[in-house]
Amino acid sequence: MITNKTSRALWLFAGLASLLTVVGCGGNGNVIPHTSGNYSNASFKGSYVFQIHGFIPQTNNAVGFAYREVGVITADGNGNITAGTDDLSYVGAGRVIPSSANITGTYSIANDGTGQIFLSSTSLGSLFSAQIQLAVTLTSTSAAYLQEADIFADGAGTAELQDSTAITTAPAGPFVFRLHDDGPTSESEVGIFTITGSNLSGSLDQNTISAASQLTFNGNFTAPSGSGVGTATFTDSSSATTSLIYFIVNSAKFYFLVSNGPTGSGSAEAQTGSVSAGLAGSYVFGSRGDDLTGGNAAVATVGQFTGSGATITKGALDSMQDENYNGLLATLTGTGVGSPSAQGRVEINLTSGSTPLPTMVLWMVSPSRAYFLFENQSAVEDGTADLQTGTSFNASTFDGQFAMVMDGIDSLSGIEEAVSRIGLLQFDGSGHNTIVELVNDSSSGGGSQNPGALSGSYSVGGSGRIATQVTNSNGGGPDLVLYAISGSQAYALQIDPGTNTSGTIELQQ
């Protein structure tokens, strides 16, 4: 954990639906020391769909209420947010708090793609009395990583450039989806639905810790507004009804937020290619979730496996649970429960040596990508898996400047706190690396902080497992394990005792 902190100005944030009142931070905020790149304000132009998940700390700065946030903001390329919509749900609210369509603000992007976004809304009334500050790191002109940089909330997420030609027409066809509810009872769902006009129907797998179920469902899907925002409602075979607000990224992808109770959000991607054969090649995966002991963000896993159909012949994974590192499991195998379905459902009983692991259920988005969950009696955990490109990796495979985002929890301050980090991870191609980042840990009470450059080393296994260590002048710094999808993308996990943060890195374009 980073302990070197700097001070920043304060602003007032007035309670979430009168649930809490805390002090927020603002001014010009902290910024990352700039490195290299050719980005500018003009690199962030257009409408971007964003999603953020994290925590609203309690008054003692400990982990408090989980929240999920999805919306659309429009940037003019000159440092102004000219329009937007933002919908928020948090544990305890029992509903979505809408912001209408009155989001405005400013932003700044430095040459290395890092920067800040300040948002405000006149339509929220008493919900917010000041700006919301987001830290941003661009992966390209069409995508970015985000961090909630305030003291009143701590989380992370992504933003993707919206296709303006797709936002007036409702998505159609089969979509694979993933949904995670943070509370009041955590659950994961992965599955498939087909949208036909205003109707949708599908199948899903659900894990609620206490039970794993296969369900069918039917519902309706409304046409989107001019900003690509619409609603959907479906009822599953257990008689549970879920209502959603969806946000179109493009004709093949949208984000959504649960709007009728649970604090949940997710994404859906159009299913493409022949998926009935199941797995075909080496895949890298990342997942996270909750458990009964540690609560929200208490589990996270990254790994790699070689699969064919519904069988895993070899693999490895690293995992954290309740802020304890479970070590490297390098003998991962799996046996299919039946064959892959025509719709791309794959169920696999995993083992490590002779030790049984939770069953993995995947729904194939395409032959090269899947959403999945673990049928676990002690945790609710879900994620994504991507076909690995390249057959051998070494230090020289990783050479360049990568955008990075991670979030979760830790207890290094003596209390369980929310933690997020965003910034740049630089590899030199010969075993040396540097992290330049902003860290928001809720125990500081000061929002995002710049701990200074962290330098260290990294090693790469032939299957794409990367181990990296960095330190600052005070001896602090995260130890990370990454599994490479390619030489330009990887899933990341912090493995320091007392932590549980995970995320992704991506080579800047």
N, C-alpha and C positions, 0 to 999 in steps of 0.2 A: 504494500500500500504506500502511496505517496504521502509524506508528512510535511514537506516544505510548502508553506502556504503564503499567499499574499493577500492584502486587504482590498476591499472594493466598496464602492458607495452602496447606499441602501435606498430601497423604495418600499412603499406600502402595498401589500396585497390584502384585500379585504375578503376573508372567508369563502369557502366553497359552500354555497347554499346555507350559510350561517353555521356550517359544521365546525369550522376552525378559522382563526384569524392569526396570521403570522406576518413577519416582516420579510420582504423580498429585496433583492439586490438589483442594481441597475447601473445608471450612468452610462459610460461607454463600455463597461464590462471588461473582462480580461481577454486578452488575445494571445494567440500562439506566436512565438518568434518565427518570422517568416523564413522559409527556406527557398526552394526553387520552384519555377513554374511559369506558365503564361496565361493564368486566369485573371479575370477582372470582373467588375460588376456586370459587364456585357455577357459573361459566360453563364449567368443565371437569368434567363429571360424566357417568359412564357408562363403557363399555368402548370403547377406541380401538385400532384396528389401526395400527401404525406400521411404517415402513421407513426405514432409514438406510444410507447408503453413504459410505465415506471411506477413511482410511488410518491405520495404526498406525505412528507414526514410529519410525525407527531411533534408536539411542542418541545420535547427534549431532543429533537432531531433524529430520533430513532425511526426505523421503518414504520410507516403508518398504513395508509390506505392505498391499495393498488388502483391505478387509473389507466385508461386507454383513450386515445385521442386520434381522430381521423379527420382530414379536411383537405381543402384545395386553396392554394394561394397563387396569386398572379404577380409576377415580377416584370418590371418594365425594361430591365437591362441597364438602368441608370441609377439603381439604388433605392427604388421605391416599390413597395408592395401596394398595388393599386386596388385589389379586390381579393375576396376570399370567403371561405366558409369553414367553420371549425366546430366539430361536435365532440363532446367530452363525456365520458362515463367513469365513475369511480365507485369503489366498494362503499356501501352505505347510502349512496344516492338513490338506488333503486330505479333509476331512470337515466336517460341521456339528457345532458344540459346542452341545448343547441345555441349556437352563436348567431344564427341567421346568416346573412350574406354581407356583413358590414366589417369584415376584417381589412384593416389597412396597416401600413407600417413602413419601415425602412430596412435596408440591408447593406452590407459591405462585404465584398469578396477580395481577398488579397491575391497576390500573384501565385501563391502555392495552393490556392483553392480553399483555404480556410477563411472563416469569416463569421459574421453574426447577423441574425435576423431579429428585429424588434417588431412585435405585433400588438395591436390594440383593437378593441371593438366597442363601438357605442351601443350595440344591441344587447350586451350582456348585463346591463344594469349594474346591480350591486355585486355581481359575481367577481369582476375584476375592476380594480381602481387604478391600474397602472399597466405598463407594457409587460408582455411576456418576452423573455429573451431566449433565443435558441442559438446555440453554436452550430456551425455548419462546416462540413468538409466535402467538397465536390469530388466525385469519382470521375465525372465527365460533365459536359454541358447539359446532359439529359438525366443525371441522377446525382444524389447527394446523401450523405449521412447527416443525422441531426442529433443534437443533445439538448435536453431541457436544462438550461444553464442557471436557473433561478434557485433561490433557497426554498421557495414554497412548493417546488416539485422537482423531481430528479428522475430522469428517464432518457431513453434514446430511441431512435427509429430511422426511417428512410424517407426520401422524397423522390418521385419519378415524374419526368416531364409528361404531361397529359397530351394525348393525341386529339387535337381540336376537331378532327373529322369524325371521331367516334363518339362524341359526348351527347349527341342528340338522339341516338338510337340505342335501345336496350340491347344488351348482349344476347346472343342466341347460340344454341347448341350445347354440347356437353362441357362442363367445367368441373375440374377437381378442386376441392377446397379444403382449407384447414382452419379450425376455429378453436381458440383457447379462452375459456372463462376463468377469471381470477377469483371470483367469489359472488355471493357468499359461500358457495360450494364450488371448488375448482373442478373443471372437466375439460377434456380434449375431445375434439371430433375431427375426423378426416373422412372424406367420401367423395361422391360424385353426384351432380344433379344436371339435368337437361332443361334448358329454358326454351320454351316454345310459345312465342307470343307473350301473353301475360301469365302463363302457367309455368310452374317448375315441378319436377318430381325427381327423386333420387334415392340413394342408399348411403348409409354412413356407418362408421365404427365409432363407438363412444367409450371413453374410459373415465370413470369417476372415482378412482381408487377403490371404492367398495365393490364396483362391478364393471365388467366390460360387456358391451352389448353391440349387436348388429341390428340396425333399424332401417326402416324405409320411411319416406316422408313425401308430402305433397303440399303445394302452396301456390302463391301468386307473386308476380314480379311486375312492378310498375315501370312505366317509361321514365327516363331520366329528365331532369330539368336542363336548362341551358348550360349549367356548369358541370353536367355529367353526374348529378346526384339523384338517386332514386331510393325506393323502399322495396322490401320483400318480406313476406311472412310465410312460414311453413309449419306444419304440424306433423310430428313424427309418430311412429306406430306405438310409442309409449304414451301418446296423447299430450306430449309437451309441445307448446307452441313457442317459436322463436321469431322475433321481429328484427329486421336489419335495416340500417341505412347503408347504401352502397355508393362507392365513389369510383367512377370509371377512370382507369389509367389509359387503356386502349381497348380495341375490340377483343383482345385476348386476355385481358387482366383487369381485375378490380379489387379494391379493398372494401371491407365492410366493418360496421360497428353494431353490436347487439344493442337494441333500443328498448327492450321491454323487461329490464330487471338485472340480469347478471352483467358484471363488468367484463365484457368479452369483445374480441375483435379477431379479424383474420383476413385471408385473401383467397382469391379464386383465379385459376388459370385455365384457359381453354385446353381441352385435351386434344392432342394431335398425334399422328402416327399410329402404327400398329402396337397396341399395348397388351394384347392377349397373351404374348409370350413371356411377359413379366420382365425380370431382370436380364441384362445382357451386357456384362462387362464389370469394370471396377468403379465403384461409387464412393463418394465422400459425403459425410452427413454431419449435421449439427442439430441439436435439440436442447430444449430447456423446459422447466416446469416447476411444479409445486409438490410438497409432500406434507404428511400429517405432522411431522416433527418440526421442520424448519419453516413451514408455511410457504409464502410466495417466493418464487425465484430460488428455491432451495436445491434444485437439481439441474445439472447441465452436462451434456455429453457431446464429444466430437469423435469421429472415427472414420474408418475406411474399410470396405469389404469388396470381395469379388463375388459376383452373383450370376447365376444362370437359372432362368425360370423362377422357381421359388426356393432355390438352394443357395446357400452361402458356403463357399469352399474354404475361404481363408479371409481373415480380417483382423483388425485391431481397434481398440477404442480407449479413450481417456475420459474419466468422469469425475465430477464433484457432487457430493451430496451433503447437505447440512454443513457446508464450509470445510469438509474434509476431502482430501484427494484420495481417490480409490486406486490410483496407480494405473499403469499401462496394462491392459489386457490384450496380449498379443496372440491369443489362440482362439479368436472369434470364429465360430462356424454356425451354420443354421440349416435346419431341415424344414421343408415346406409342409404346411398343413393343407393337403390337397394341392391342386394345380392352380396357376394364375387364372383368374376369371376373365371372361370376354371383355369386361369393363376395366380390367387392369388392376384388380385387387390381388395383393400378394400377402399371404400370412406365413410367417416363419418363426419357428421355435429356435431361439438362440441359445448357444452354450459357449462357455469359455473353458476349454479342456473338458472336464467332467462336471463342471458346475453349471446348472441351468440359469439362464438369464430371462428377463421378461420377453414375452412374445412381441415381435415387431410386425405391425400391419402397415403395408404400404399401398397407396393408390397412385398409379402411374399417371403423371401428367403427360408424359411422352416416354419413349424408350430411354431418354437421357435425363429424366427428372421425375421425382416423386415427392409426395407429402406422406408423412407417416406419424404413427403414435406407438408408444409402448403400452401393452396391456400389463400394467404393474399394479400390484396390490398395496404398494406403499407410496406411489407417486403418480402424478398426472404430468406426462411429458410428451411433447410432440415437436416435429421439426421438418426439415427438408433434406433430400438427398440428391446429389448431382453426379452425372457420369464424369469420371475423371479423364481428362485429356492428357496424353503423354504417358509413357510406360516406365520412365525412370527419371528420378529427380536428384539433384545435388545442389550444393551451395550456389553454383553459377546460374541455376535456373531462376533464382530470385535476385534480381538486380534492378533497383529502381525505387520510386516513391509510391507507397501504397496508402490510400485512405483507410482509416480504422475507426470502428465503433464497437463498444462493448458496454454492457450494463448488467446489474444484478444487485447482490448484497455482499456485505462483509461485516465482521465483528471485531476488527482490529483496534477500534477505539474503546472497546469495552462494552459497547452496545451494538445491537444489530442495526446496521445503517444501509440506506440505499447508496449505490455507487454507480456512476457511469463515466466513460472516458471516450474522447473523440480526438482525432488528430491524424498524424502522419507517422508511418512506420517505414523506415528507409533501410533497404538491404543493399550492400555494396557488391554482391556477387562472389565474395570470398570469405564469408563467415563473420562479418562485422555488421552491426545494425544500430540504428538510433531511433528512439521514439521522441516525438515532440507533440505534446498533447495538452488538453484541458481535462481535469478530473473534477467531477462534482460528487463529493461524498457528504451525505446529509449531516453527519456529526460535526462538520466544520461550522455550520451555520452561516457560511459565506458564499454559497453557490460555487460555480466553476472556478477552479484555480489552475494556474500554470506552474507546474513543479520544476520547470527547466528541462533542458535536454537530458535524456537518459540514453546512455550508450552501453553497448554490450556485444554479445556474440550470438551466433545461431549455428545449428547443425541440422542437416537434412538427411533423412533416411530415403532409401530408394523408392519406397511406396508413397512418398510425399508427406511424411510426418516431420514437422519442423519443431525443434525445441529452441527457445530463445530466452535469454536472460539479459536484463538491462538494470542499471543502477544510476542514481544521481549522486551528487556530492555528499549527501547525507546517508548514503547506503541504501536508500529505499528504491523500489522499482518492482514491476510485476514480472513474474516468470510465466511464460505463455507456451502452450502447445497448440500448433496449428496443423490442420490437415489440408493439403493443397488440392483444390479442384483442378487447377492448372498452374502455370507459372504466373498467373495474374489474379487469382482468387483463392481464398482459403477460409475455412471456419476456424475460429479462435476460442481458446479456453484458458482462463487464468487458473493456475494450479497451486498457488500459495495457500498454506493452511490459514483458515479463518476467512476465506474469500469464496465467492461463487459468482463470477462474472464471465460472460461469454458474448460472442459476436462474430463479426466477419471483417476481413480486409480485402481490398481490391486495388489493383494497380491503376493509378490515375491515367486518364487518356488525354 
